[in-house]
Amino acid sequence: MGWDFMNMLVTVGAFIISAAALVFLANVVLTWRRGEQAPDDPWDARTIEWMTPSPPPAYNFAEIPTVTQVDEWWHRKYEEDAEGRPALRVDAPPIDAPAADPESIHMPSPSYWPLVLALGMPALGYGLVFKSWWTLAAGVAVMLFGMYGWAFEAPTEEHG
């Protein structure tokens, strides 16, 4: 194969990738402007993350749910009939609404330390790949600084 054919193949591939990116961006814009809000549990899901309302609150659950089955949410919604087929329970629970006042739920305070920690990772990766020990050491130092700052950061809210 000659260089001309390879260049043409690479160019066609670049146009295909660009077209796919444009379709994705158009989908994002159209969905943002006129998309429907997703209902609670749109997939008739099985696991507990679908027990929260849509959109989920920042804290997920006001109280930690007790889980007794692998597919806890499915078992709460359905029971087996006499022939072993799933049937919707008569007393099926609703999607969990916040039981507590959202202000009473402890959320971590905003912090920049995770960003500092993450900034050390590219240097660490570069140092490992290219055996640049100074870059590796700088990445580890930045990461340790970020971990230390994050771990010992003073809370800005009262904990009760």
CORLIN-V648615 format. One record per residue. OMEGA is omega in whole degrees, 0 to 359 (none if undefined). Layout:
omega={OMEGA/OMEGA}
//
This chain:
omega={181/180/181/179/180/177/178/180/178/179/177/178/179/177/179/178/178/178/179/178/178/177/178/180/177/178/178/183/181/179/180/185/186/179/177/174/181/178/175/176/185/185/188/190/185/191/193/179/178/177/181/178/179/354/184/175/183/185/183/184/176/175/181/182/175/183/180/181/176/179/189/184/178/180/176/182/188/170/179/177/184/181/177/179/179/177/180/179/177/181/182/183/176/172/183/172/180/181/183/175/182/179/182/181/182/173/178/179/176/184/174/184/176/177/177/179/182/180/177/184/178/178/178/179/178/180/179/183/186/178/176/189/178/177/177/180/178/178/178/181/179/179/178/177/179/178/180/180/181/183/185/178/180/177/180/180/175/178/183/none}
//
